C-alpha cells in the first residue's frame, strides 16, 4: 500500500473548487461528504446511520480507497480536522494520505463570498459560519447527495487543518492563486509528486 491519497481541504469559498477545476484535467477526485462515497464502496444507505456510525463508515470507506488506489487519488474535505467525541480519534483518517493541501483566504473576503453564495446577510454569515464553534454546512439540493460538514469557526478550521501533525500539509493562499495561478499550481503539483510538465498546465 502506497500513500496515494491527497486531501484537498479548506474552509468554504477559499479557492478549492477553482483548484479542483485544474485537477480535473489531470486526475479524478472525490468528495469526503458525498453520500455516494460511502454508499458505493460499502453498499449501504447512509440515511439510516446514526452520527457515530456515519463517522466510522466514512473512515472505513476512506481506508478502502487508500488501500486500493494504485495511483494518486484526490479527496475534497471541508470538515475541520477535529476529533470524535466517542473514541477521541481524528474524524479525518491519515491512513494512506500522502499530503493535505490546505486552501486559505482572507476571512473578510470569505465572509462576502459565502454570504453571497448562501443568501444570508453579512452579520448572519459571520454569526452562523465564521464565529460559531458548532457550525456545520449542509449542501442544499432537492436530492440530498451530501451529509453535513463539521466546520467550527474560521479560526478553528484554519488552525486545525494547518497545525495537525498526522498528515503533511502544503498551504495554498487564494491570493496567490489570483496573482500567479501557474506558479501556484506548479508548486502544488511538485508538492503532490505529480509527474506533469509545464505543457500539461
N, C-alpha and C positions, 0 to 999 in steps of 0.2 A: 504493500500500500504506500503510495506516494502522497505527499502533501499537495494536492491538486485543487483544493477549494480556495477561491479568492473571494473574500467578503467585500461587498460594496455597501458601505453604511454611512448614514448621515441623519441629522435632524431634517425635517421637511424643507423643501424649497432651497436646497443648498448646492444644486448642480449635479446631483446624482443621476437624474433622468437624462440630462444632457450627455453625461459621460457614457451612460448605457447605450445611447444612440451611436456613439463612437464604437463601442464594443460590439454592437450588433453586426457591424461589417466584418468583425474578426471572429467572434465566438458566439455560442449560445449561452444564455443565462437563465436564472430562475429567481423567484421571489419567496423569501422565507415565510411571509404571512399569507401566501396563496394557498387556499384550501386544497387545490389540486396537488400541491407539493406533497402533502401528507396522504391524501386520498388515493392518488395514483400509485404511489410507492407501497403503501401499507394496505391498500384495498379495504378501506373503511370510511365511514362518513364522520367528519369532524363535528357535525351539528349535534351529535348525540353524546359528545365527550364533555366531561367536566373540565374546568380550567386546569386542574392538576394533571388530568390525563392528557389534555392537549399539549401542555408543556413537555411532557415525557415523550409523546408520539412525534412531536416536531423534532426533538433531539434524535430519535431513532431514525426518522426519515433522512435527516441531515447526515448522520453517521453512515447510513446505507449509501448515499450519494458519494461520500468521501471514500468509501471502500471500493466502489465500483468505477469511479472516474479514472480513466486511463490518460486523460488529458485535462488541461485546466478547465475548471467549471466555475462559473460566477454566480454568486447568490446575493441578491439585494436584501438587505436587512435594515429596517428603520427603527427597530426596537433599540432602546438604550441597553448598554451592557450591564444588566442587573442580575440579581441572584434570586433563585426560587425560595419562596417562604416555606416550602415543605422540606427541601433537602439541603438548602444553602448553596447549591451548585449553580454555576452560571447558566442563564437561560439560553445563551448562545454557545453551542459547543465549540471547543477549539480543536477537536479531533479532526485530523486531515486538513486543517487550514494552513495554507502557506503564508497568507498575508491578508490584512484588512486595510482597505483604502477608506480613510475617513474624510468625508467632504464637509468643509466648514465654511460658513458665510457670516458676514457681519450681521448680528442679530437684529439690528434696526431694519436692514433690508429684508431679512427673513419675515419679520412681522408684516411688512407691507405686502410682500408677495403671498404669504399664507392667508392673510385677511382677504385678499382679492380672490384667492383660489377657493376658499371655503365659504365665502359670502358673509363674513362677520365684519363688524367694525374693528378698528384697531384696538380699542380698550378690551373688547370681548376676547379678541385673539390673544392678547397679552395675558389676560386672566386665565383663559381656558387651556392655552397651549404653551406659552413661554414661561410662565411663573407658577404653574400648577404641578406639584410633585406627583399627583395621581393622574396626570394627563395620559390619555390613550387616544389613538386615532383609529377610526373605522372607515374604510372606504365606502362611500355611498354609491349604490347602484341598485337597479331593480333586481338583479341576481347577485346575491352576496357571495363573491368569489374569494374574499379575503376575510380573515378574522382580525381582531383588534391588535394594534401595535402599542406596546408599552413605551411611552416616551419619557415621562418625567419632565422637569423643567429643561429649558435650553441649556443651562449651565450643567445640570446633572448629565444630560445626554452627551454633551461635548466632552466633559471630563471623563465620563465612564468609558467612552469609546477610545479616547486618546491615551488615557493613563492605565488602562488594564494591561496586565503583563503576560497574559496567556497566548496572545497572538501578536505577531509583529505588525506594526502599524506604519502606513505611509499617509501623511496628511496632505490633502489637496484643497487649496483655497479657491473658492468660487471666483474671487477677484483675479487670481492667476489664470483661471480658465478664460476669463473675459479678455485679459490683457495679452496673453500669449498662449492660445489653445494648443498650437502644435507642440511647443516645447513642454507644456504641462502634460499632454497626452503621451509624448515620447518618454518623459521621465517616468510616468506611471507604468508604461509598458516595460521599461527596464526593471523597475521595482517588482513587477509581476513575473519577470523572467519569461516574457513572451518573445518569440523569435520572429519579429517583423522588422522590415527595414523602412526607411522613410517613405518609399513609394506606396506602401500599404496604407499610410496615414494621410 
